[in-house]
Amino acid sequence: MEYSGEEFDVIVVGAGVMGSSTAYQTAKRGHKTLLLEQFDFLHHRGSSHGESRTIRATYPEDYYTPLVLESYKLWQQAESEIGYNVYFKANQLDMAPANDKVLLAVVESCRKNSVAFSVMNRDQLHQEFSGLVMIPEDWVGVVTEHGGVIKPTKAVSMFQTLALQNGAVLRDNMENGAVLRDNMEVMGVERDGVRGGVWVSTAKGERFWGKKCVVTVGAWTTKLVKTVGGIELPIQPLETTVCYWRIKEGHEGAFAIGGDFPTFASYGNPYIYGTPSLEYPGLIKVAVNGGYPCDPDKRPWGPGNPLAPLKEWIEGTFSGVVDSGGPVATQLCMYSMTPDEDFVIDFLGGEFGKDVVVGGGFSGHGFKMSPVVGRILADLALTGEAEGVELKQFRIARFQENPKGNAKDFL
Ligand SMILES: Cc1cc2nc3c(=O)[nH]c(=O)nc-3n(C[C@H](O)[C@H](O)[C@H](O)COP(=O)(O)OP(=O)(O)OC[C@H]3O[C@@H](n4cnc5c(N)ncnc54)[C@H](O)[C@@H]3O)c2cc1C
């Protein structure tokens, strides 16, 4: 194999939002960083593309809320560095039967993390959201200020640009910074037995040496981690469908971001989520959380989740002012599900010790926390520990103790 002659402090494999945010963090701290992506940058074949992701602090697991709260600050910081917005504020509404265990756990977690919230019955909610939202009689809504929409493709591009910008400044002085390479599929990561660190090799025959390596390959995590470390991680890719629905004429403004209308989640069967109208004026995103198991290299590209439950939910919830006849636009994407839906953030271990760090299994809810995940992955790679964060819920070893991962008493 050809040796490219390039050496780095950190090599990040996979340029979705997690890898790009990690590269931004390591470059910003003055470390020479290489970010490698198998496809074109900003491609649509993974999990980080598209027009909107919800950010919310309402989690039944109380360990996510502090990560979300830190992420709000980091989103703002990155926005101020780049000079444009990727985050658009809204309130967050979580709806469920009044005795739903997950919603009760959300309320408890808000209390514990000092997140202000209001619990509203059907009539109060109807009034709060200008008559647009109607829930069943025995349901309640939990409303917090910590909602909103992140623009995903724009955010990934922001982190990549910031990684480069930090690199450009530093390269002049310290020969540090970031190098971003796309269409570079990583085939292997091997330990350098002579001087330590790792060799990262690509399908094109190039090899790069890094003191540390961070693997953030989304739906490909199980495959690459098996090749590299011989470990079988239980991360299952799912293909999921985002649906956009037409708001009936004259009501478009009421659903637009920046007004009353919230980002929302409805904890029924199926779990349904959505965002105010932003990316396509006159359309609103309402989708089912879930999808079909898939091989990321042999995607079915459809047919998508059944539409009947969505149509029924839209008709019942939005007082007939959103056309529930069918979505007018759809987009496909992949989740990387762990059995407990908790992230994997850990050292690969084995012969690599602390030289290879893995960030994966973001289970359809990681985007909002990508700034803090990048911060943590960079901490782990550069210092061997994550400042101020308890990572036990995210350890790989949890699956050895219990194949289903972390136990959750609200399920
Ligand atoms: C439809 C949809 C809606 C979602 N909604 C929300 C939401 O509302 N809120 C929220 O917080 N989260 C949400 N998520 C989840 C969030 O988008 C993901 O958790 C996040 O994007 C995962 O990013 P990633 O970097 O881990 O994976 P990816 O974005 O898939 O990035 C991994 C990258 O690694 C590359 N790669 C793989 N193998 C190799 C290799 N061998 N060599 C080089 N490169 C490689 C891939 O090509 C890819 O670019 C949603 C996800 C989807 C699909």
Ligand as a Chemical Component Dictionary entry (heavy atoms), coordinates in Angstrom:
data_LIG
# 
_chem_comp.id                   LIG 
_chem_comp.type                 NON-POLYMER 
_chem_comp.pdbx_formal_charge   0 
_chem_comp.three_letter_code    LIG 
# 
loop_
_chem_comp_atom.comp_id 
_chem_comp_atom.atom_id 
_chem_comp_atom.alt_atom_id 
_chem_comp_atom.type_symbol 
_chem_comp_atom.charge 
_chem_comp_atom.model_Cartn_x 
_chem_comp_atom.model_Cartn_y 
_chem_comp_atom.model_Cartn_z 
_chem_comp_atom.pdbx_ordinal 
LIG C1  C1  C 0 -35.283 11.104 9.488  1  
LIG C2  C2  C 0 -34.456 11.374 10.704 2  
LIG C3  C3  C 0 -34.939 12.242 11.657 3  
LIG C4  C4  C 0 -34.199 12.501 12.787 4  
LIG N1  N1  N 0 -34.674 13.399 13.682 5  
LIG C5  C5  C 0 -33.914 13.773 14.714 6  
LIG C6  C6  C 0 -34.367 14.808 15.558 7  
LIG O1  O1  O 0 -35.437 15.366 15.347 8  
LIG N2  N2  N 0 -33.553 15.188 16.574 9  
LIG C7  C7  C 0 -32.354 14.595 16.797 10 
LIG O2  O2  O 0 -31.675 14.978 17.746 11 
LIG N3  N3  N 0 -31.895 13.604 16.000 12 
LIG C8  C8  C 0 -32.657 13.177 14.972 13 
LIG N4  N4  N 0 -32.217 12.207 14.131 14 
LIG C9  C9  C 0 -30.977 11.501 14.424 15 
LIG C10 C10 C 0 -29.729 12.202 13.936 16 
LIG O3  O3  O 0 -29.927 12.756 12.663 17 
LIG C11 C11 C 0 -28.586 11.202 13.957 18 
LIG O4  O4  O 0 -28.441 10.726 15.295 19 
LIG C12 C12 C 0 -27.271 11.791 13.498 20 
LIG O5  O5  O 0 -27.413 12.428 12.259 21 
LIG C13 C13 C 0 -26.219 10.682 13.410 22 
LIG O6  O6  O 0 -25.050 11.222 12.868 23 
LIG P1  P1  P 0 -23.765 10.328 12.599 24 
LIG O7  O7  O 0 -22.681 11.285 12.299 25 
LIG O8  O8  O 0 -23.610 9.351  13.717 26 
LIG O9  O9  O 0 -24.137 9.424  11.328 27 
LIG P2  P2  P 0 -24.085 9.787  9.697  28 
LIG O10 O10 O 0 -24.696 11.085 9.512  29 
LIG O11 O11 O 0 -24.611 8.630  9.006  30 
LIG O12 O12 O 0 -22.538 9.923  9.485  31 
LIG C14 C14 C 0 -21.696 8.820  9.363  32 
LIG C15 C15 C 0 -20.804 9.068  8.172  33 
LIG O13 O13 O 0 -19.776 8.088  8.137  34 
LIG C16 C16 C 0 -19.538 7.777  6.777  35 
LIG N5  N5  N 0 -18.865 6.481  6.710  36 
LIG C17 C17 C 0 -19.403 5.282  6.993  37 
LIG N6  N6  N 0 -18.483 4.311  6.840  38 
LIG C18 C18 C 0 -17.331 4.927  6.452  39 
LIG C19 C19 C 0 -16.035 4.451  6.128  40 
LIG N7  N7  N 0 -15.715 3.146  6.178  41 
LIG N8  N8  N 0 -15.091 5.346  5.749  42 
LIG C20 C20 C 0 -15.395 6.687  5.699  43 
LIG N9  N9  N 0 -16.620 7.175  5.991  44 
LIG C21 C21 C 0 -17.573 6.302  6.373  45 
LIG C22 C22 C 0 -20.923 7.780  6.160  46 
LIG O14 O14 O 0 -20.892 7.886  4.779  47 
LIG C23 C23 C 0 -21.558 8.974  6.853  48 
LIG O15 O15 O 0 -21.348 10.164 6.135  49 
LIG C24 C24 C 0 -32.942 11.876 12.989 50 
LIG C25 C25 C 0 -32.461 10.986 12.033 51 
LIG C26 C26 C 0 -33.206 10.737 10.900 52 
LIG C27 C27 C 0 -32.666 9.781  9.873  53 
# 
loop_
_chem_comp_bond.comp_id 
_chem_comp_bond.atom_id_1 
_chem_comp_bond.atom_id_2 
_chem_comp_bond.value_order 
_chem_comp_bond.pdbx_ordinal 
LIG C1  C2  SING 1  
LIG C2  C3  SING 2  
LIG C2  C26 DOUB 3  
LIG C3  C4  DOUB 4  
LIG C4  N1  SING 5  
LIG C4  C24 SING 6  
LIG N1  C5  DOUB 7  
LIG C5  C6  SING 8  
LIG C5  C8  SING 9  
LIG C6  O1  DOUB 10 
LIG C6  N2  SING 11 
LIG N2  C7  SING 12 
LIG C7  O2  DOUB 13 
LIG C7  N3  SING 14 
LIG N3  C8  DOUB 15 
LIG C8  N4  SING 16 
LIG N4  C9  SING 17 
LIG N4  C24 SING 18 
LIG C9  C10 SING 19 
LIG C10 O3  SING 20 
LIG C10 C11 SING 21 
LIG C11 O4  SING 22 
LIG C11 C12 SING 23 
LIG C12 O5  SING 24 
LIG C12 C13 SING 25 
LIG C13 O6  SING 26 
LIG O6  P1  SING 27 
LIG P1  O7  DOUB 28 
LIG P1  O8  SING 29 
LIG P1  O9  SING 30 
LIG O9  P2  SING 31 
LIG P2  O10 DOUB 32 
LIG P2  O11 SING 33 
LIG P2  O12 SING 34 
LIG O12 C14 SING 35 
LIG C14 C15 SING 36 
LIG C15 O13 SING 37 
LIG C15 C23 SING 38 
LIG O13 C16 SING 39 
LIG C16 N5  SING 40 
LIG C16 C22 SING 41 
LIG N5  C17 SING 42 
LIG N5  C21 SING 43 
LIG C17 N6  DOUB 44 
LIG N6  C18 SING 45 
LIG C18 C19 SING 46 
LIG C18 C21 DOUB 47 
LIG C19 N7  SING 48 
LIG C19 N8  DOUB 49 
LIG N8  C20 SING 50 
LIG C20 N9  DOUB 51 
LIG N9  C21 SING 52 
LIG C22 O14 SING 53 
LIG C22 C23 SING 54 
LIG C23 O15 SING 55 
LIG C24 C25 DOUB 56 
LIG C25 C26 SING 57 
LIG C26 C27 SING 58 
# 
